Amino acid sequence: MHKHLTEQIRNVVLIGHGGVGKTTLAEALLHHAGTTNRAGTVDDGTSALDRDPEEIQRRSSVSLAVASFNWKASDGKQYRINLLDTPGHPDFEAEVDAALAVADLAVLVVSAPDGLEVGSHQAWRKCKDRGLPRMVFVTREGKYRADFEKVVAQLTATFGPGFLPIELPLGEESAFHGVADVLSEQAHEYEPGGGHRVEPLPHELAAHEHEVHEQVVEEIVSGDDDLLERYLEGEQFTPIDLERTLSGEVLAGTRFPVLVGSGASGIGVDRLADYICELGPSPADRPVAVTAGDRTVMIRPDPGEAPLLYVFKTVSDQYVGRISMFKVVSGTLRPDTTLRDTSSGADERLHALFHLHGPEQTQTNLLVAGDIGAVTKLTNAATGSTLTPVSQPVVITPVALPLAHLALALVPLTQSDDDKLSEALQRLTHEDPSLVVGHDELSRRAVLHGVGDAHLSVALSRLERKYGVKVTTEDVRVPYRRTISQTVEVEGRLKKQSGGHGQFAVVDIRVSPLPRGAGFEFVDAIVGGSIPKQYVAAVRHGVEEAMATGGTTGIPIVDVKVECLDGKTHSVDSSDMAFKTAAATGFQQAIEQGAPLVLEPISLLTVRVPVEVQGDVLGDLSSRRGRIVSSITEGDGEQVITAEVPTPEIGRYAMDLRAMTASRGRFSVRQIGHDVLPDHLIKGVMAEYADR
């Protein structure tokens, strides 16, 4: 296999809205490179990249896939392209983030008939936030309603200046048959069976193309004072000159080339690969920030240094076990190298090294700085780990995970499923760290938190398919609480005699309400030793157990002060257990006599939405009994709304906000306390707890 220098490597990620044809385009690239015999399709389940049963069933990507291939570009040089294909569904945002963390170039894939969609906006924003170089590929140009000029206008109107159409379509919709190269002013005509030829521009397009050529050239040279001066003096530049300048502007993030083609027919796909190589940056152009102690240091990908790796994705394969995908940030990696995981402190030996082609692996004996590869059976290293030489313990900051707001309680179908559930969930979250496992104290069930419905559905399918654990699901129970609103004094009494030792305890307690959130306070107010100290401790334990179990309703008690005032003992029949029972009985009586209140949890919700939908969001929050705390417009055109909302009202808010804002809204939430549940809702809550 050809060994590539760092400067010849291109790590490129395909991003965009779900269903625009990213995987179809990736398949076409692999086919043009000779990696596959034919371009697979998502619809018939023959894609080399979407191989999970969940992806085949859904006919869409749910995980990022990596495919490495060699490409001889039009400049005559050999390159290695590491292609990262990402899901477009918002539930799988973590997969996109993982790919962006190791890519050096992003290609925004846009549908020519549909133009910019919600996922296009989200993907572009992510790249902009990371400072990642970008270009655009307008695909499906051969479909009905395709309109390349409209898409280019949308790009500029939505994201601002810098978009340069360096290709134009030859024909559109069913008449689409090739592309015009704006820099060289030549036509690339494609044959139906594959291959293409270079010809002069068609007469009917020549004038328009030349006008675009002049505009694009002027845009390119305007970023370089020397070139601009020469251009104004009438100098003509070759396509190679223009590409050299444009590549620097792509790296700087000031220009975004726009290409056109069709992943389905293959038109323009080879041109995309050429431009990825000729305009896209190599890893050598993009230093990586690492943390060394309390300092941040920029590391340049140098093959001559010691190897430094970043693990960006972990998958589980039924045949080879755990596969860790990584980028060689610096150095040169060879088989059987031992590195230290700076997260766990454990040493990892990297045995056989692979390049990935979707689910297939090709063994390699060398990976240089900037390359992407994989290794099997790492013991401790998880997604986000940094692997370094023992003498250089630096850390690359892992990607921040999206918030997993949607939760389901898991009910194993059999005892065998229950026995395997914990380990299976641990392995599942190793593979997808955006899943979070919790515990529902009320139902004593494991809880799985995900980004949305689709995310959880795929996770549960994998739980059964990969790990053999079958579960049903139920809603996570809302943590209601009870308290009292009046002070009550009661006597707790236990008196039983049935031969031998009996049980005797009498305890007088006063139960008072505390401020919201105060929790529990216990006061030993015994005077004269009417109850020995060890029995006072038993009284406290009895009260605490009664608070936790909630008595007859099963709803835990909070925010009360309990004073142990007096009591009676028996020299033979009194015991710790007797006083615990008497105290619990008396406490339950006090709760029922103290004008009890049901408390519901309250969450602080911070919502970020486009200004134009703030009215809908504010109205929705009010319908959820929310209290608006603030609403602030930020400079980026977003409205930041803060509200206190009853937690039971936002169980599915992640899905509802997505629907209200066309996936443009984001939110964070944290519980801040409890408040009194309105009277008209108490009956329903009591019925819910009675059914448990």
C-alpha positions as CSV (number, residue, x, y, z in Angstrom):
1,M,0.0,0.0,0.0
2,H,1.2,3.5,-0.9
3,K,2.6,5.4,2.2
4,H,1.3,8.9,2.3
5,L,3.0,11.9,3.8
6,T,1.0,14.1,6.3
7,E,0.7,16.8,3.6
8,Q,-1.1,14.2,1.3
9,I,-3.8,13.3,3.8
10,R,-7.3,14.8,3.7
11,N,-9.7,14.2,6.5
12,V,-13.1,15.3,5.3
13,V,-16.5,15.1,6.9
14,L,-19.8,15.1,5.0
15,I,-22.4,17.1,6.9
16,G,-25.9,18.3,6.3
17,H,-29.6,17.8,6.8
18,G,-31.0,14.3,7.1
19,G,-31.9,12.6,3.8
20,V,-30.1,15.0,1.4
21,G,-27.8,12.2,0.1
22,K,-24.6,12.3,2.1
23,T,-24.2,8.6,2.2
24,T,-25.1,8.3,-1.5
25,L,-22.4,10.8,-2.2
26,A,-19.9,8.9,0.0
27,E,-20.8,5.7,-1.9
28,A,-20.2,7.4,-5.2
29,L,-16.8,8.6,-4.0
30,L,-15.8,5.1,-2.9
31,H,-16.9,3.7,-6.2
32,H,-15.0,6.3,-8.3
33,A,-11.9,5.6,-6.2
34,G,-12.2,1.9,-7.0
35,T,-12.7,0.9,-3.4
36,T,-16.1,-0.7,-4.2
37,N,-17.2,-2.5,-7.4
38,R,-20.4,-0.5,-7.5
39,A,-21.9,2.3,-5.6
40,G,-24.2,0.9,-2.9
41,T,-27.5,2.6,-2.1
42,V,-29.3,3.3,1.2
43,D,-32.7,2.4,-0.1
44,D,-31.9,-1.2,-1.1
45,G,-29.6,-1.8,1.9
46,T,-26.4,-2.2,-0.1
47,S,-24.5,0.7,1.2
48,A,-21.0,-0.1,2.4
49,L,-21.3,2.6,5.1
50,D,-24.7,2.1,6.6
51,R,-24.4,-1.5,7.6
52,D,-26.1,-1.6,11.0
53,P,-29.4,-3.4,10.9
54,E,-30.9,-0.2,12.5
55,E,-29.6,1.8,9.6
56,I,-30.8,-0.6,7.0
57,Q,-34.2,-0.7,8.6
58,R,-34.5,3.1,8.8
59,R,-32.8,3.7,5.5
60,S,-30.7,6.4,7.1
61,S,-27.4,6.8,9.0
62,V,-27.5,6.6,12.8
63,S,-23.7,6.4,13.3
64,L,-20.7,8.1,11.8
65,A,-18.8,5.8,9.3
66,V,-15.2,6.1,8.2
67,A,-13.9,5.1,4.8
68,S,-10.3,5.6,3.7
69,F,-9.2,5.5,0.1
70,N,-6.4,6.6,-2.2
71,W,-7.1,9.2,-4.9
72,K,-5.0,10.5,-7.7
73,A,-6.1,14.1,-8.2
74,S,-6.1,16.2,-11.4
75,D,-2.8,17.8,-10.2
76,G,-1.2,14.3,-10.7
77,K,-0.4,13.8,-7.0
78,Q,-1.5,10.8,-4.9
79,Y,-3.6,11.5,-1.8
80,R,-5.3,9.6,1.0
81,I,-8.8,10.7,1.8
82,N,-10.3,9.7,5.1
83,L,-14.0,10.2,4.5
84,L,-16.3,10.6,7.5
85,D,-20.0,10.2,6.7
86,T,-22.4,11.5,9.4
87,P,-26.1,11.2,10.3
88,G,-28.4,14.1,9.6
89,H,-31.0,13.3,12.2
90,P,-30.7,15.7,15.1
91,D,-30.9,12.8,17.6
92,F,-27.4,11.7,16.5
93,E,-25.7,15.0,17.0
94,A,-22.9,13.4,19.0
95,E,-21.8,11.4,16.0
96,V,-21.4,14.6,14.0
97,D,-19.5,16.2,16.8
98,A,-17.1,13.3,17.0
99,A,-16.4,13.5,13.3
100,L,-15.9,17.3,13.4
101,A,-13.3,16.8,16.1
102,V,-10.9,15.0,13.8
103,A,-11.8,16.4,10.4
104,D,-9.8,19.1,8.7
105,L,-12.4,20.0,6.1
106,A,-16.2,19.8,6.1
107,V,-18.3,19.4,3.0
108,L,-21.9,20.7,3.5
109,V,-24.1,18.6,1.3
110,V,-27.2,20.5,0.1
111,S,-30.1,19.2,-2.0
112,A,-30.5,21.1,-5.2
113,P,-34.3,20.7,-5.2
114,D,-34.8,21.5,-1.5
115,G,-32.1,24.1,-0.8
116,L,-31.0,24.9,2.7
117,E,-32.9,23.0,5.4
118,V,-32.8,23.0,9.2
119,G,-30.0,20.5,9.4
120,S,-27.9,22.6,7.0
121,H,-28.1,25.5,9.5
122,Q,-27.1,23.4,12.5
123,A,-24.2,21.7,10.7
124,W,-22.9,25.0,9.4
125,R,-23.1,26.6,12.8
126,K,-21.1,23.7,14.3
127,C,-18.3,24.1,11.8
128,K,-18.2,27.8,12.2
129,D,-17.9,27.5,16.0
130,R,-15.0,25.1,15.5
131,G,-13.3,27.2,12.9
132,L,-13.4,24.3,10.5
133,P,-12.7,25.0,6.8
134,R,-15.7,24.3,4.6
135,M,-16.9,23.9,1.1
136,V,-20.4,23.1,-0.3
137,F,-21.5,20.3,-2.6
138,V,-25.0,20.8,-4.2
139,T,-26.2,17.3,-5.0
140,R,-29.3,15.9,-6.7
141,E,-28.9,18.4,-9.5
142,G,-30.6,15.9,-11.8
143,K,-33.9,15.8,-9.8
144,Y,-37.1,17.7,-10.4
145,R,-37.1,21.3,-9.1
146,A,-33.3,21.4,-8.9
147,D,-32.1,25.0,-8.9
148,F,-28.4,25.6,-8.4
149,E,-28.5,29.4,-8.6
150,K,-31.2,29.5,-6.0
151,V,-29.1,27.4,-3.6
152,V,-26.1,29.7,-4.0
153,A,-28.3,32.7,-3.3
154,Q,-29.6,31.0,-0.2
155,L,-26.1,30.3,1.1
156,T,-25.1,33.9,0.8
157,A,-28.4,35.3,2.2
158,T,-28.3,32.9,5.2
159,F,-24.6,32.6,6.1
160,G,-23.1,35.7,4.6
161,P,-20.5,36.4,2.0
162,G,-17.6,34.1,0.8
163,F,-19.5,31.5,-1.3
164,L,-17.8,31.0,-4.6
165,P,-19.5,28.8,-7.3
166,I,-16.4,27.3,-8.9
167,E,-18.7,25.0,-10.9
168,L,-21.9,25.5,-12.8
169,P,-24.4,22.8,-13.9
170,L,-24.7,21.8,-17.6
171,G,-28.4,21.5,-17.8
172,E,-30.7,21.0,-14.8
173,E,-33.3,18.4,-13.6
174,S,-33.5,15.6,-16.1
175,A,-31.3,17.5,-18.6
176,F,-28.4,17.6,-16.2
177,H,-25.4,16.0,-17.9
178,G,-22.2,17.7,-16.7
179,V,-20.5,20.6,-15.0
180,A,-18.7,23.7,-16.1
181,D,-15.4,24.5,-14.4
182,V,-15.5,28.2,-13.6
183,L,-11.7,28.5,-13.0
184,S,-10.6,26.8,-16.2
185,E,-13.7,27.7,-18.2
186,Q,-14.1,24.2,-19.6
187,A,-17.0,21.8,-19.7
188,H,-16.9,18.3,-18.2
189,E,-19.4,16.2,-20.0
190,Y,-20.4,12.9,-18.3
191,E,-21.4,9.7,-20.1
192,P,-24.3,7.7,-18.8
193,G,-22.2,4.6,-18.2
194,G,-19.5,6.5,-16.4
195,G,-16.4,8.6,-17.3
196,H,-16.3,12.1,-18.7
197,R,-14.6,14.2,-21.3
198,V,-13.4,17.8,-21.3
199,E,-14.8,20.1,-23.9
200,P,-15.2,23.8,-24.7
201,L,-18.2,25.4,-23.0
202,P,-21.5,25.1,-24.7
203,H,-22.3,28.3,-26.6
204,E,-25.6,29.0,-24.7
205,L,-23.7,28.9,-21.3
206,A,-20.4,30.6,-22.3
207,A,-21.5,34.2,-21.6
208,H,-23.0,33.5,-18.3
209,E,-20.1,31.3,-17.2
210,H,-17.6,34.0,-18.2
211,E,-19.5,36.5,-16.1
212,V,-19.4,34.2,-13.1
213,H,-15.7,33.5,-13.8
214,E,-14.8,37.2,-13.6
215,Q,-16.8,37.5,-10.3
216,V,-15.1,34.5,-8.8
217,V,-11.6,35.5,-9.8
218,E,-12.1,39.0,-8.4
219,E,-13.3,37.5,-5.1
220,I,-10.3,35.2,-4.9
221,V,-7.7,37.8,-5.7
222,S,-9.3,40.4,-3.4
223,G,-7.9,38.6,-0.4
224,D,-4.3,39.0,-1.6
225,D,-3.0,42.5,-2.1
226,D,-0.2,41.5,-4.5
227,L,-2.6,39.4,-6.6
228,L,-5.2,42.1,-6.6
229,E,-2.7,44.7,-7.8
230,R,-1.6,42.4,-10.6
231,Y,-5.2,41.6,-11.5
232,L,-6.1,45.3,-11.7
233,E,-3.1,45.8,-14.0
234,G,-4.7,43.2,-16.4
235,E,-2.7,40.1,-15.6
236,Q,-4.5,36.8,-16.3
237,F,-4.1,34.0,-13.7
238,T,-4.0,30.3,-14.4
239,P,-6.4,27.9,-12.7
240,I,-3.4,26.6,-10.7
241,D,-2.6,30.1,-9.5
242,L,-6.3,30.7,-8.5
243,E,-6.5,27.3,-6.7
244,R,-3.3,28.0,-4.8
245,T,-4.8,31.3,-3.5
246,L,-8.2,29.9,-2.9
247,S,-6.8,27.0,-0.8
248,G,-5.3,29.5,1.6
249,E,-8.7,31.3,1.8
250,V,-10.5,28.0,2.5
251,L,-8.0,27.2,5.3
252,A,-8.6,30.7,6.7
253,G,-12.4,30.3,6.6
254,T,-13.0,33.3,4.4
255,R,-14.0,31.5,1.2
256,F,-16.3,28.6,0.6
257,P,-16.2,26.9,-2.8
258,V,-19.5,25.7,-4.1
259,L,-19.5,22.6,-6.3
260,V,-22.4,20.8,-8.1
261,G,-23.2,17.3,-9.1
262,S,-25.2,14.2,-8.3
263,G,-24.2,11.4,-6.0
264,A,-26.8,9.1,-7.6
265,S,-25.5,9.5,-11.2
266,G,-21.9,10.2,-10.3
267,I,-21.7,13.5,-12.2
268,G,-19.2,15.8,-10.6
269,V,-18.2,13.3,-7.9
270,D,-14.6,12.9,-9.2
271,R,-14.4,16.6,-9.4
272,L,-15.4,16.9,-5.7
273,A,-12.6,14.4,-4.8
274,D,-10.1,16.5,-6.8
275,Y,-11.1,19.7,-5.1
276,I,-11.0,18.1,-1.6
277,C,-7.4,17.3,-2.4
278,E,-6.4,20.5,-4.1
279,L,-8.3,23.1,-2.1
280,G,-8.8,21.3,1.2
281,P,-6.2,21.6,4.0
282,S,-4.0,18.8,5.2
283,P,-3.6,17.9,8.9
284,A,-0.2,19.7,8.7
285,D,-2.0,23.0,8.1
286,R,-4.1,22.6,11.3
287,P,-2.3,22.4,14.7
288,V,-4.2,20.8,17.5
289,A,-4.6,22.3,21.0
290,V,-3.5,20.1,23.9
291,T,-3.4,20.7,27.6
292,A,-0.1,20.2,29.3
293,G,-0.5,20.8,33.1
294,D,-2.0,24.2,33.3
295,R,-0.9,25.3,29.9
296,T,-2.6,25.0,26.4
297,V,-0.1,24.1,23.7
298,M,-0.6,23.9,20.0
299,I,0.8,20.6,18.5
300,R,1.7,20.4,14.9
301,P,1.3,17.0,13.2
302,D,4.9,16.0,12.9
303,P,5.7,12.4,11.9
304,G,9.1,12.7,13.5
305,E,7.7,13.2,17.0
306,A,6.5,10.6,19.5
307,P,3.0,9.2,18.7
308,L,0.0,11.1,20.1
309,L,-3.5,9.8,19.5
310,Y,-7.1,10.9,20.0
311,V,-9.9,8.3,20.2
312,F,-13.0,9.8,18.7
313,K,-15.3,6.8,18.3
314,T,-15.7,3.3,19.8
315,V,-17.8,0.5,18.3
316,S,-18.5,-3.0,19.3
317,D,-18.1,-5.8,16.6
318,Q,-19.5,-9.2,17.3
319,Y,-16.4,-10.9,15.7
320,V,-13.4,-8.8,16.8
321,G,-14.8,-7.0,19.9
322,R,-14.3,-3.4,20.6
323,I,-12.9,-1.2,17.8
324,S,-11.4,2.1,18.7
325,M,-11.2,4.7,15.9
326,F,-8.5,7.4,16.4
327,K,-6.6,10.2,14.7
328,V,-2.8,10.3,14.9
329,V,-2.4,13.8,16.1
330,S,1.4,13.7,15.9
331,G,4.2,11.2,15.4
332,T,4.2,7.9,13.5
333,L,2.4,4.9,14.9
334,R,3.5,1.3,14.4
335,P,1.9,-2.0,15.6
336,D,2.6,-3.1,19.2
337,T,3.3,0.5,20.4
338,T,2.4,1.0,24.1
339,L,0.9,4.3,25.0
340,R,-0.8,5.7,28.2
341,D,-4.4,6.7,28.4
342,T,-4.2,10.0,30.2
343,S,-7.9,9.7,31.3
344,S,-7.5,6.4,33.2
345,G,-3.7,6.3,33.7
346,A,-3.6,2.8,32.3
347,D,-1.1,1.7,29.6
348,E,-2.6,0.4,26.3
349,R,-0.7,-1.8,23.8
350,L,-1.9,-1.2,20.3
351,H,-1.5,-4.5,18.4
352,A,-2.7,-4.7,14.8
353,L,-3.5,-1.3,13.2
354,F,-6.2,-0.8,10.5
355,H,-7.6,1.5,8.0
356,L,-11.4,1.5,7.8
357,H,-13.6,1.1,4.8
358,G,-17.0,1.2,6.5
359,P,-17.3,-2.2,8.3
360,E,-14.2,-3.6,6.6
361,Q,-10.7,-3.3,8.0
362,T,-7.4,-3.2,6.0
363,Q,-4.4,-3.9,8.1
364,T,-1.5,-1.5,7.9
365,N,2.0,-1.4,9.5
366,L,2.2,2.4,9.6
367,L,0.0,5.4,10.4
368,V,1.6,8.9,10.1
369,A,0.6,12.1,11.8
370,G,-2.8,13.3,10.6
371,D,-4.0,9.9,9.5
372,I,-7.1,8.2,10.8
373,G,-7.0,4.5,11.8
374,A,-8.4,1.9,14.2
375,V,-7.3,-0.7,16.6
376,T,-9.1,-3.5,18.4
377,K,-9.3,-4.6,22.0
378,L,-8.0,-1.6,23.9
379,T,-8.7,-2.4,27.6
380,N,-9.5,1.0,29.1
381,A,-9.4,3.7,26.5
382,A,-12.9,5.1,25.8
383,T,-14.2,7.6,23.3
384,G,-12.5,10.9,24.0
385,S,-9.4,9.4,25.4
386,T,-5.9,10.8,24.7
387,L,-3.1,8.2,24.2
388,T,0.4,9.6,24.8
389,P,3.9,8.4,25.5
390,V,4.4,7.9,29.3
391,S,6.9,10.8,29.3
392,Q,4.4,13.3,27.7
393,P,1.1,13.2,29.6
394,V,-0.9,15.8,27.6
395,V,-4.7,15.8,27.1
396,I,-6.9,16.7,24.2
397,T,-10.2,18.1,25.5
398,P,-13.0,15.6,24.6
399,V,-16.0,16.8,22.6
400,A,-18.9,18.1,24.7
401,L,-21.8,15.7,24.5
402,P,-25.3,16.8,23.7
403,L,-27.7,16.8,26.7
404,A,-29.7,13.7,27.0
405,H,-33.1,15.1,28.0
406,L,-35.5,12.2,27.2
407,A,-35.6,9.3,29.6
408,L,-37.2,5.8,29.8
409,A,-37.3,3.4,32.7
410,L,-36.2,-0.1,31.6
411,V,-38.1,-3.2,32.6
412,P,-36.3,-6.5,31.9
413,L,-38.5,-9.2,30.5
414,T,-36.9,-12.1,32.4
415,Q,-34.5,-12.7,35.3
416,S,-31.8,-13.5,32.8
417,D,-32.3,-10.1,31.1
418,D,-32.2,-8.4,34.5
419,D,-28.9,-10.2,35.3
420,K,-27.3,-9.0,32.0
421,L,-28.8,-5.5,31.9
422,S,-26.1,-3.6,33.9
423,E,-23.1,-4.9,31.9
424,A,-25.0,-4.4,28.6
425,L,-25.8,-0.8,29.4
426,Q,-22.2,-0.2,30.3
427,R,-21.0,-1.5,27.0
428,L,-23.8,0.4,25.2
429,T,-22.6,3.7,26.7
430,H,-19.0,2.9,25.9
431,E,-20.1,2.8,22.2
432,D,-22.3,5.8,22.5
433,P,-21.3,8.2,25.3
434,S,-24.3,10.5,24.6
435,L,-26.5,7.9,26.2
436,V,-26.7,8.3,30.0
437,V,-27.7,5.5,32.4
438,G,-29.4,6.5,35.6
439,H,-31.7,5.1,38.3
440,D,-35.3,5.8,39.2
441,E,-35.4,5.6,43.0
442,L,-39.2,5.3,43.1
443,S,-39.5,2.3,40.7
444,R,-36.0,1.0,41.4
445,R,-35.5,0.7,37.6
446,A,-32.5,1.5,35.5
447,V,-33.2,4.6,33.4
448,L,-31.8,5.3,29.9
449,H,-31.5,8.9,28.9
450,G,-31.1,9.9,25.2
451,V,-31.3,12.9,23.0
452,G,-34.6,12.0,21.5
453,D,-37.1,9.2,20.5
454,A,-35.0,7.9,17.6
455,H,-31.8,7.9,19.7
456,L,-33.5,5.8,22.4
457,S,-35.2,3.5,19.9
458,V,-31.8,2.7,18.2
459,A,-30.2,2.1,21.6
460,L,-32.9,-0.3,22.7
461,S,-32.6,-2.2,19.4
462,R,-28.9,-2.5,19.9
463,L,-29.4,-3.6,23.5
464,E,-31.3,-6.6,22.3
465,R,-29.4,-7.3,19.0
466,K,-25.8,-6.9,20.3
467,Y,-26.1,-7.9,24.0
468,G,-29.2,-10.2,24.0
469,V,-31.1,-8.1,26.6
470,K,-34.8,-7.7,26.1
471,V,-36.7,-4.9,27.9
472,T,-40.0,-3.1,27.9
473,T,-40.1,0.5,28.8
474,E,-42.2,2.8,31.0
475,D,-42.2,6.5,31.8
476,V,-39.8,7.7,34.5
477,R,-41.8,8.5,37.6
478,V,-42.0,12.1,38.7
479,P,-40.4,12.7,42.1
480,Y,-43.4,14.2,43.9
481,R,-43.0,15.0,47.6
482,R,-45.4,15.7,50.5
483,T,-45.1,18.1,53.5
484,I,-47.4,19.7,56.1
485,S,-48.6,23.2,56.5
486,Q,-49.6,23.1,60.2
487,T,-47.8,22.2,63.4
488,V,-49.1,19.0,65.0
489,E,-48.4,17.2,68.3
490,V,-49.1,13.4,68.4
491,E,-48.4,10.4,70.5
492,G,-47.0,7.3,68.8
493,R,-47.7,4.2,70.8
494,L,-46.8,0.5,70.4
495,K,-48.0,-2.0,73.0
496,K,-48.0,-5.8,72.2
497,Q,-48.0,-8.7,74.6
498,S,-48.1,-12.3,73.4
499,G,-46.0,-14.3,76.0
500,G,-42.4,-13.7,76.7
501,H,-41.0,-10.4,75.8
502,G,-43.6,-7.9,74.5
503,Q,-43.2,-4.6,72.6
504,F,-43.8,-1.3,74.3
505,A,-42.9,2.2,73.4
506,V,-44.7,5.6,73.8
507,V,-43.3,8.7,72.2
508,D,-44.7,12.2,72.0
509,I,-43.5,14.2,69.0
510,R,-44.2,17.7,67.6
511,V,-44.0,17.9,63.7
512,S,-43.7,21.4,62.2
513,P,-43.4,22.7,58.6
514,L,-40.0,24.0,57.5
515,P,-39.2,26.4,54.6
516,R,-39.2,24.9,51.1
517,G,-36.0,23.0,50.5
518,A,-34.9,22.9,54.1
519,G,-35.2,19.1,54.2
520,F,-35.4,17.6,57.7
521,E,-34.5,18.7,61.2
522,F,-34.7,16.6,64.3
523,V,-34.6,18.0,67.9
524,D,-34.1,15.9,71.1
525,A,-36.3,17.9,73.6
526,I,-36.5,15.1,76.2
527,V,-36.2,16.4,79.8
528,G,-35.5,14.2,82.8
529,G,-34.6,11.1,80.8
530,S,-38.1,9.8,80.2
531,I,-36.7,8.2,77.0
532,P,-33.1,6.9,77.2
533,K,-30.7,8.3,74.6
534,Q,-30.5,5.1,72.5
535,Y,-34.3,5.1,72.1
536,V,-34.2,8.8,71.1
537,A,-31.9,7.7,68.3
538,A,-34.4,5.0,67.4
539,V,-37.2,7.6,67.2
540,R,-35.2,9.6,64.7
541,H,-34.5,6.5,62.6
542,G,-38.2,5.6,62.6
543,V,-39.2,9.1,61.5
544,E,-36.6,9.1,58.7
545,E,-37.7,5.7,57.4
546,A,-41.3,6.9,57.4
547,M,-40.3,10.1,55.5
548,A,-38.6,8.0,52.9
549,T,-41.4,5.5,52.3
550,G,-44.1,8.1,52.4
551,G,-46.5,6.2,54.6
552,T,-49.8,5.1,53.1
553,T,-49.4,7.2,49.9
554,G,-45.9,6.2,49.1
555,I,-44.9,9.8,48.4
556,P,-41.7,10.8,50.4
557,I,-42.0,13.5,53.0
558,V,-39.8,16.6,53.1
559,D,-39.3,19.9,54.8
560,V,-40.4,19.1,58.3
561,K,-39.0,19.6,61.8
562,V,-39.6,16.8,64.3
563,E,-39.2,17.4,68.1
564,C,-39.1,14.4,70.4
565,L,-40.9,15.8,73.5
566,D,-41.6,13.0,75.9
567,G,-42.4,9.3,76.1
568,K,-42.6,6.1,78.2
569,T,-40.5,3.0,78.4
570,H,-40.9,-0.5,79.9
571,S,-37.9,-2.1,81.6
572,V,-38.4,-5.4,79.8
573,D,-40.5,-4.8,76.7
574,S,-39.0,-1.6,75.3
575,S,-36.4,-1.8,72.4
576,D,-35.0,0.1,69.6
577,M,-37.4,-1.6,67.2
578,A,-40.4,-0.7,69.3
579,F,-39.5,3.0,69.4
580,K,-38.8,3.0,65.7
581,T,-42.2,1.6,65.0
582,A,-44.0,3.9,67.5
583,A,-42.2,7.0,66.1
584,A,-43.1,6.0,62.5
585,T,-46.8,5.4,63.4
586,G,-47.0,8.8,65.2
587,F,-45.2,10.6,62.4
588,Q,-47.7,9.2,59.8
589,Q,-50.6,10.4,62.0
590,A,-49.0,13.9,62.3
591,I,-48.7,14.2,58.5
592,E,-52.3,13.4,57.9
593,Q,-53.4,15.8,60.7
594,G,-51.0,18.6,59.6
595,A,-52.9,19.8,56.5
596,P,-50.7,17.9,54.1
597,L,-49.5,19.4,50.8
598,V,-48.3,17.6,47.7
599,L,-45.2,19.2,46.2
600,E,-44.1,18.9,42.6
601,P,-40.5,19.3,41.4
602,I,-39.7,22.6,39.6
603,S,-37.1,23.0,36.9
604,L,-35.2,26.0,35.7
605,L,-35.4,25.9,31.9
606,T,-33.1,27.9,29.6
607,V,-34.3,27.9,26.0
608,R,-32.4,29.4,23.0
609,V,-34.5,29.9,19.9
610,P,-34.6,32.1,16.9
611,V,-36.3,35.4,17.6
612,E,-39.1,34.8,15.1
613,V,-40.4,31.8,17.1
614,Q,-40.1,33.3,20.6
615,G,-43.9,34.0,20.7
616,D,-44.7,30.4,20.2
617,V,-42.2,29.2,22.7
618,L,-43.4,31.7,25.4
619,G,-47.0,30.7,24.8
620,D,-46.1,27.1,25.1
621,L,-44.2,27.6,28.4
622,S,-47.2,29.5,29.8
623,S,-49.4,26.5,28.9
624,R,-47.1,24.3,30.9
625,R,-47.7,26.5,34.0
626,G,-44.2,28.0,33.5
627,R,-43.2,31.3,35.1
628,I,-41.0,33.4,32.8
629,V,-37.9,34.7,34.6
630,S,-36.3,36.5,31.7
631,S,-36.2,36.9,27.9
632,I,-33.1,38.4,26.4
633,T,-32.1,38.9,22.7
634,E,-28.5,38.1,22.0
635,G,-26.3,39.5,19.3
636,D,-26.5,36.4,17.1
637,G,-30.3,36.8,16.7
638,E,-31.3,34.2,19.2
639,Q,-33.7,34.7,22.0
640,V,-32.7,33.3,25.4
641,I,-35.7,32.5,27.6
642,T,-35.4,31.5,31.2
643,A,-38.4,30.0,32.9
644,E,-39.3,28.1,36.1
645,V,-41.5,25.2,34.9
646,P,-43.0,22.2,36.8
647,T,-40.9,19.2,35.9
648,P,-43.9,17.0,35.1
649,E,-44.8,19.4,32.3
650,I,-41.4,19.0,30.4
651,G,-40.9,15.2,30.2
652,R,-41.0,15.3,26.4
653,Y,-39.9,18.9,26.0
654,A,-36.9,17.9,23.8
655,M,-39.3,16.6,21.2
656,D,-41.9,19.3,21.5
657,L,-39.3,22.1,21.2
658,R,-37.9,20.5,18.1
659,A,-41.3,20.4,16.5
660,M,-42.1,24.0,17.5
661,T,-38.8,25.4,16.2
662,A,-38.1,23.1,13.3
663,S,-35.1,21.7,15.3
664,R,-33.6,25.2,15.7
665,G,-34.2,25.4,19.4
666,R,-31.9,24.2,22.2
667,F,-32.4,24.1,25.9
668,S,-30.8,23.1,29.2
669,V,-32.6,22.2,32.4
670,R,-31.9,21.7,36.0
671,Q,-34.1,21.0,39.0
672,I,-34.2,23.8,41.5
673,G,-36.7,22.6,44.1
674,H,-40.3,21.9,44.8
675,D,-43.5,23.9,45.0
676,V,-47.1,23.2,45.9
677,L,-49.1,21.2,43.4
678,P,-52.4,22.8,42.4
679,D,-55.4,21.2,44.1
680,H,-57.0,20.1,40.8
681,L,-54.0,17.9,40.0
682,I,-53.7,16.2,43.4
683,K,-56.3,13.5,42.7
684,G,-54.4,12.3,39.6
685,V,-51.1,12.2,41.4
686,M,-52.6,10.2,44.3
687,A,-54.1,7.7,41.8
688,E,-50.8,7.3,40.0
689,Y,-49.0,6.4,43.3
690,A,-51.9,4.2,44.4
691,D,-51.4,2.1,41.2
692,R,-47.7,1.3,42.0
